[in-house]
Amino acid sequence: MNVIWTRKADTSFNGIVNYLLDIWNIEIASSFVDNIDNTINLIIKNPEMFKVSEYDNISREAFITKHTTMFYRVLDTTIEIEYFWGNFDNPIKIDKFLKF
């Protein structure tokens, strides 16, 4: 399967990595990136392994860390990474980040 990232996914991912580099260190940021890569590889093998999002019935929620969830969609032969969400953010705001 092909994997594509939306602009929102790129922006939110880079924001998290930059935060980790600023507040923590390169090892923590690298571990986060590795965790994302591993999760995407698992999704490629089994696209429906994570639960359907409670916010819409098209997206799926991949729990990355206790702080971060990755939202993605399965589109025929493509996996679209939609957005990375800080789990402590206000859930009311998430609607504007997901496609319907």
N, C-alpha and C positions, 0 to 999 in steps of 0.2 A: 504494500500500500504506500501511496505517496503521503507525505506529511507537509502541510502548509501552515504557516502562521499568519494570523491577521495582524494588522497594524497595532491593534489594541494588545494583542498577545506580546508582540515585540516590545512595545512601550512598557507594559506592566512587568514583563520579565526583566528588562534592563533596569527598571526602577528598583526591583527587589535586589538584583545583583549589586547595583551601585550602593544601595543601603547597606548590604552585608559587607561590602568593601570599606565603606566609611565607618561603620559602627563596630564591625568585628574584624575580620582579616581575610586574607586570600584563601586560606584553608577552608573556612566556613563557606565562602562564596563558591569555591570549587566543588565542595561537597554538595551544595544546593544544585549546581549545574549538572553534576553527575547523577543526582537523584532525578532530575527532570529527564535527562537522556535515558536512564534506565526505565522510567515510567513510560516514556514514549515508545521504547522498544517493546515493552510488555503490551501496550495498546496495539501496536502493529500486529503482534501475534494473536491478540484476542481483543478486537475493537470494542466489544461490549462488556468488558470485564468490570467496569466501574458503573455505579448506579446512575440511572437517569436523573437529571437535575430536578430538584424540587421547584426551580424557578421557571423552567419550560420543559416540554417533553421531547425536545430535539437534542439538547445538550446533555453531556455527561460530566460528572464531577469526579476528578481524580484527586484524592487526598494526597498531597505531596509531603507536607510536614504539618505539625500542629498549628503552624502559622499560615500555611499557604495551600490553596486548592487550585488546580488547573481545570478549566472548563474546555471541553472539546466536543466536536461533532463528527459523526461518521457520515461521509457523503460518497456513496458508491465505492470507488476505489481510493478515496482520499480521506485522510484524517485532518480535520481543520482544528488547530489549536486556537481557541477563541480568546482566552483571557486568563491571567493569573490573579487570584483574589486573596487579599489578606483576610484571614478568617476572623480577625477581630474588628474588621470594618463593619459599618452599618449595612445589614443585608438589604435594606430598602433601596440602596444605591445600585445594587447589582443589576437590576432590570435594564438600565441604560447601557450596560456593557455587553449583554448577550443579544444575539440575533434571534428573531422570532420568525 
